[in-house]
Amino acid sequence: MSSKCDETSWQKDFLNMKSHSPSDAKLLMGGVKGLKDAWRLGVLHVEYEKLKKKQMQQDQQQQ
């Protein structure tokens, strides 16, 4: 089981990766308040994983 710090580290990283709508930024910073928020956070996490993977591939190609 992960700690609260581990759960939010991807959110802070994702906030710095691209611009977000005010509602998404609030969700990433404030956390889930209900089922709709949980669903949206899951969608954002998948987007984060795709961007992170793309970023890592670019970093490897530069080396």
C-alpha positions as CSV (number, residue, x, y, z in Angstrom):
1,M,0.0,0.0,0.0
2,S,1.3,3.4,-0.9
3,S,1.4,6.5,1.3
4,K,-0.4,9.7,0.6
5,C,2.9,11.3,-0.5
6,D,3.3,8.6,-3.2
7,E,-0.2,9.0,-4.4
8,T,0.2,12.7,-5.0
9,S,3.7,12.8,-6.5
10,W,2.4,11.9,-10.0
11,Q,-0.2,14.7,-9.6
12,K,2.4,17.3,-8.8
13,D,4.6,16.1,-11.7
14,F,1.6,16.1,-14.1
15,L,0.7,19.7,-13.1
16,N,4.1,20.8,-14.3
17,M,4.1,18.8,-17.5
18,K,1.3,20.7,-19.3
19,S,-1.4,23.3,-18.8
20,H,-4.7,22.1,-17.3
21,S,-8.2,23.4,-17.1
22,P,-9.0,25.1,-13.7
23,S,-11.2,22.2,-12.7
24,D,-8.6,19.6,-13.5
25,A,-5.9,21.6,-11.7
26,K,-8.2,21.8,-8.6
27,L,-8.8,18.1,-8.7
28,L,-5.1,17.3,-9.0
29,M,-4.2,19.6,-6.1
30,G,-7.3,19.0,-3.9
31,G,-8.1,15.4,-4.4
32,V,-11.3,13.4,-5.0
33,K,-14.6,14.5,-3.6
34,G,-16.9,12.0,-5.2
35,L,-17.4,9.3,-7.9
36,K,-17.2,11.8,-10.8
37,D,-13.9,13.2,-9.5
38,A,-12.5,9.7,-9.1
39,W,-13.3,8.8,-12.7
40,R,-11.8,12.1,-14.0
41,L,-8.6,11.5,-11.8
42,G,-8.3,8.1,-13.4
43,V,-8.5,9.6,-16.9
44,L,-5.9,12.1,-15.9
45,H,-3.6,9.4,-14.6
46,V,-3.8,7.5,-17.8
47,E,-2.9,10.7,-19.7
48,Y,0.0,11.3,-17.3
49,E,1.4,7.8,-17.9
50,K,1.3,8.3,-21.7
51,L,3.0,11.6,-21.5
52,K,5.6,10.3,-19.0
53,K,6.3,7.3,-21.3
54,K,6.7,9.6,-24.3
55,Q,9.0,11.9,-22.3
56,M,11.2,9.0,-21.2
57,Q,11.5,7.7,-24.8
58,Q,12.6,11.2,-26.0
59,D,15.1,11.4,-23.2
60,Q,16.6,8.0,-24.2
61,Q,16.8,9.1,-27.8
62,Q,18.8,12.2,-26.8
63,Q,21.4,10.2,-25.0
